[in-house]
Amino acid sequence: MRVTQNDNMAQGTVEVHELDRQDVESYFIPGGKVFERFFDCPLDHLQPSDERRLRIFARHIVPLGKEDKMHELPFILYLQGGPGFECRLPASVKSGWYRTAIDEGYQILLLDQRGTGLSSPINSSTLDQHFTTADKVEYVTHFRADDIVRDCEHIRNVLCRGRTDKASRKITLLGQSFGGFCIATYLSLFPDSISKALITGGIPPLVESPDTVYMATYQRMIARNKQYYATFPRDISRVRKIIEHLNKTEVSLPDGGRLSPRRFQQLGIKFGYTGGFNTLHQIVFQAASDLEMTGKLSTHTLAEITQLTSFDTNPLYCIMHESIYCQNGNASRWSAHRVREQFFADEFEHEWNKVLARKDSSAPVYFTGESVYPWMLDDYAELRKLQDVAIGLAEYTGWGQLYNTKVLASNRTPVAGIAYYNDMFVDFNFSEQTSKSIGGFHLWVSNAYLHNGISASPHVPEYLFQLLRGDITDL
């Protein structure tokens, strides 16, 4: 067993290195050995006197046959999209970006960000331990990118303890979507801890409030709606019939939620992913067929609609979503809802009596995308229980700084990122602006993929590594 000395070595005690702990569960999957690790982290890293603690979970995957090298191999830490989503256990690391990372010589860390998965998850049950609404709101304010990054830094220090070479103590970061936002925060707070960083579909806008973000993304939603209805023109009438049914009928979902017209609109979130048009068309076709045959939506259709949205299973995604754009005391105040009401009411109409009364029955009903709204606190079963917390967070003005623009401008850490030209969730123009604001940023622009390019093609991470090595210099 490998041991490292601690400050009490003089008293004859030794400390077992985290990588050598015998109480850590491990098993094999194709291509690697998995270690399931928990780390003790403070709720508030900036307040040492605060005794509240979190249990942070990470899966540590060592390439098969290299288990004896785990004390030497560099780490690549994957930061998941969201906010509010955990990392799933892969069936194999012999394909996708996992294979690319292993081929590049890494061992892999898959983090459940605080509040997700097995990392002190946030839901109505766990928040019931905090007695007042004010206490709950204050607690959840500690679950943004800056605190996620400080957890990562703590984990890096623990896992790399004992490495004498400074370079070997650094980690490489791979961030998808919101994970890229976290990388920009990591580069702002701990640039010397990072060997290199790769961002896929998540180059963040360096804004202080979300309003300008939604001004841009609503326009991209409109463009995707037009493309969808051009692909499936008969869905214009089908969607109108579904909306008419939902407008006059109270429809309950299997999980206790309510399928309102506005909730049905949210299925447009699928427009942001490869194959999303087909996924939504299948639901629309199926629901319209249900209504034609029986006059109501089938249990099968309702179950599929429930599964296509994750606001109840991952509630942080709703209650914290707009805060990822808030800095320096700016409150979100339900930004997407306000911007929609002020600038896009005609395109995304939700007063359905007006819509259905229009003489032009060929007018399409537009779907919305990734945006969150206050009415969701009524339509989603789990979110109903978090209503007071969500409202408190929307009005919260204590948000600090997520990005240090001066540090980013002087960045010397190698960074490469892909910005998807047709990304519905992360506006391309903002991504391009930010890439120019980070020193040494290598930007790849592509219209070949949508937001989930990293899972759609292994070429995405391969190309980014080639950019960082200098194998590709002509963009």
Helices and strands as residue ranges (DSSP letters): E 3-4, G 9-11, E 15-16, G 18-20, E 25-29, E 32-42, E 53-63, G 67-69, E 75-79, H 96-103, E 107-112, H 124-127, H 133-140, H 145-159, G 167-169, E 171-176, H 178-189, G 191-193, E 194-200, H 211-231, H 235-248, H 261-265, G 266-272, H 276-294, H 299-307, H 316-319, G 322-325, H 335-343, H 352-357, H 376-379, H 381-384, H 387-394, H 405-409, E 415-420, H 428-437, E 441-446, H 453-456, H 459-469
